[in-house]
Amino acid sequence: MKINEMKLVYFSPTGTTRRLMMETARSIDAKSVSFDFSIYKAKKPALKFAHNDFAIFGMPVYYGRMPALFMEYLENISGDGTPAALVAAYGCREYEDALLELKTELENKGFKIIGAAAFPTEHSLVPEIGARRPNKADLKEAAEYGIELNRRLRKEESFEQIDVHVPGNTPYRKYGKNGLVPKADPGLCTLCGACAKVCPAGAISADDPKKTDSKKCIGCMKCVRTCRQNARGVNPLKIGILEKKLRKICNSNKKTEFFF
């Protein structure tokens, strides 16, 4: 199949999913355009994909699900039997229903899934878990994933016979409650507004960056990693409790899983 254009659609607040997406895309013979939904947009853009386009959708896993905020963007996206591949990045615990949820949503919107991958990565809340992943070995696997997708695209004229199965259950897991809302230290915050500009949920006031709307915050930690003054953070006691819990249920040596 001759691909008109490869479109990379992703939600990647801390950049991990984006790295995996880009490494995958490098191995595919097609010009590409990116749509980064980690940047807050009050009005969600509408995207229509042609039959001869190819799409890669990428996301981090939250509570074993796809991020609810990413779902809002997908509501305005449609395909026309468009071949698509999936990338999920999860913090070395489990990805549970996330791939199944994303696959189902995209199939209902006119996409044909030809491949999926779940990559264990550094945990966004406790970076010591899965530290520095994706590493060179992980990125090599992402490249190999792209090579296989490219082979499949070049070989197939029709994808009707392809039926990719991914793990997961319905009804999906319930979303957990975000109890880790980053706060600004009044003594360190310079009111530069960098955190407000990068918040994908629009939870930080541009007029007063010290204020965070806890109902909008999704706990992605993008503001914490962006702040040059190290003025934003989460209650250390809560992080300590979470770390003890995660160390019991996470495995930093988990392997990437592929589905074709």
N, C-alpha and C positions, 0 to 999 in steps of 0.2 A: 504494500500500500504506500502510495506517495503522500507524505504528510505535508499539508499546507503550512501549518504553524504549530509549534509546541508551546503550550501555555502552562506556566507554573503558578498554581494557586495555593497559598499557604498562610498559616497562622503560626508565627514563630516569635513570641515576645522576647526570648533571650537568645535567639539566633541559632539554636541547636538544630531545629527542624530545617531551617533554611540551608544550613551547611550540607545536610544529607540530601536535600532536594537538588542543590546545585551540583553535587558530585554525581548524583544519578543522571542528571540531565546532560552532563558533559559527555557521556558515552552514547548519546542518541543523535543521529544525523538529521537535525532539523533546527531551523532558526527558532529562537524562543523569545517569549515576553513574560514578564513576571507580574503577579498581582499579590502584593504583600498586605494581608488583612490584619497585620499586627499594628498598623497605623490607624488610629481612631478616625472613623468616618460616621458622622451623624446620619448621613443619607447613604444607605448601602448601595453600591453600584450594581447595575444589571449587566450581566455578561452572557452572551449567546455564543455557543461553540458550534462550529460547522461539522459536518459528517467526516470531513477529511482532516480535521484538527486532531491533535493529541494532547491530552491534559494529564498533569501530575498534580494530585492534591496531597498536601502535607499538613500535619497538625501534631501538637503534643497531646498526651493523654492526661485528662483530669478526672480523678475518681473512677478510673476504668471506663470513661466515656469520652466522646469527642467534646471539645469545649463548646458550651452553649453559645458563646459569642460567635464562634466560627459558624455555627448552625444558622445564625441570623444572616450572615453573608450568603450562605448557600441558598437561601430562599429566593434570591434574585438571579440565580445561575441556572442555565438550561443547556442541554446538549441535544444532538440530533443523531443518536446512535454513535456518538463520539467515543472512540477508545480512550480509556483512562487508566491510570495506575495510582496506587495509594502508598503513602509514607506515613507511618505513625512513630513518634518518638516517645518513649516512656522511661520514667526514672528508676529502672531496675526493680520494680515491684511486679506488676502485671498490667497488661493492656486490656484484659477482660473483654468488654463489649464494644470497645472503641472502633476497631476495624469493621466489625459487622454493621455498626450504626452508620459509619461513613459510607460504606459500600451500598447499603440499602437506600440511603438518602440520595446518592448520586444515580443509582439505577432508576429510581423513581423520577429523576429529572432528565432522563434521556441519555445517560452515559453507559457504556459497556466496559466493565472492569476486566482488564487483561492481566493484572498483576497487583500484588500487595506485599508490603514488607513492614515488619515491626522491629524497630531498632532500640535496644537498651541504651540509655544515655545518662549523663550526669543529672542527678536529681536537682530540680530548680530550687527546692526549699532547703535541702541538706546536700550541698555540693560534694561533700566527702563521700557520699554514696554514688558509685559509678564515676568517680573523679576523672575528669579530663576525657570522658567519652562524649562524642565519638572520637576515638583515637585513630591511628593510621590503619589499623586492621579493620575498624568499622567503616572507614571511608573507602577502603578497598572493596569491601562488600557492597557498599552503595554503588560504586562504579560497576561492579559485576552485575548488580541488579539492572543498571541502565543498559549494559551490553545485552542482557537477555531480553529486555523490553524492546531494544532496537532490532534484535533478531526477529522477534515476533512481529513487529510492525512491518519489516521488510518482507517477511514471508507471507503474511496473511492479506488477502483482499477483503475477506469478510470475517467478522469475529463472532458470528452467531453461534458457532459450535463451542466457543470457549465458555466454561462455567467455573469461575474461580470460587473456591470455598474458603472462608476464613472463620476462625473461632469466634464464639460469642453466643449470648443467649438473649431471648426476649421473654418477658419484658426486660428492658435494659436496667442495669443498676441505677439506684437513685443517686443523684448528685449529693456529695457531701456538703456540709456547710462550711464556708470559708471563714475560719477563725483566725487567720493570719493576715491581718490587714497592716501593711507597712505604715508607720507613722513618721512624721518629721521631727527631728530634734530642734527645738526653737533656738538653741544656742549655736547650732552648726548651719542651719538653713540660711542661705543668702537670698532667697526668693528669686533665684535665677529663672525658675519656671521650666527647666529642662524636663523634670519629671512629668509635669502636666502635658508637655508636648508629646511625650512618647507613650503615655498611658493608653493602651489599646481599648480600654473600657470607658475612657473619659471620666474617670473617677476622681481626678485631682483638679481642684479649682485653679484656673489660669490666673484669676485675680488674687488668690491667696493660696499658693502651693502648699502651705502647711496643713491645709484642710483636705481630707480624703473622705469620699462618700463610701462608707463601709458596705452599703447595699449594692453599689456598682462594682466595687473592687473584686477582681477574680483571683487575686493572690498570685499573679504570674511572676512577680518580682522584677519586672522590667525597670520600674522606677528605682529600685534599690541598686541595680547594676549600672544604671545610667548616672546616678548622682555622684558628681566629682568631689563633693564635700563630705561624702559618706554620712549625709545627714538623715537618710531614710533607712529604716530597719524595722524588724519585727521584735516583739517582746522576747528577750533572750530565754526567759523561763519557758515560754510556749514552744520555742524552737528546741530547747533541750528535751522537753517531754516528747515532742514529735520525733526527734532523732532517736531516742531510745526505742520508740515504737517501730520506726522504720528499719532500724538495724536488725530487728528480729524477723522482719518479713521481706526484706529486699536482698538481692544477690547481685553484687557489682560485676560478677563474671557471667551474667546471662548472655545467651547467644542470640544473634539476629535470626528472625524467622521470615521465610519467603513463601509466597503462595502464588501458584500459577495454574 
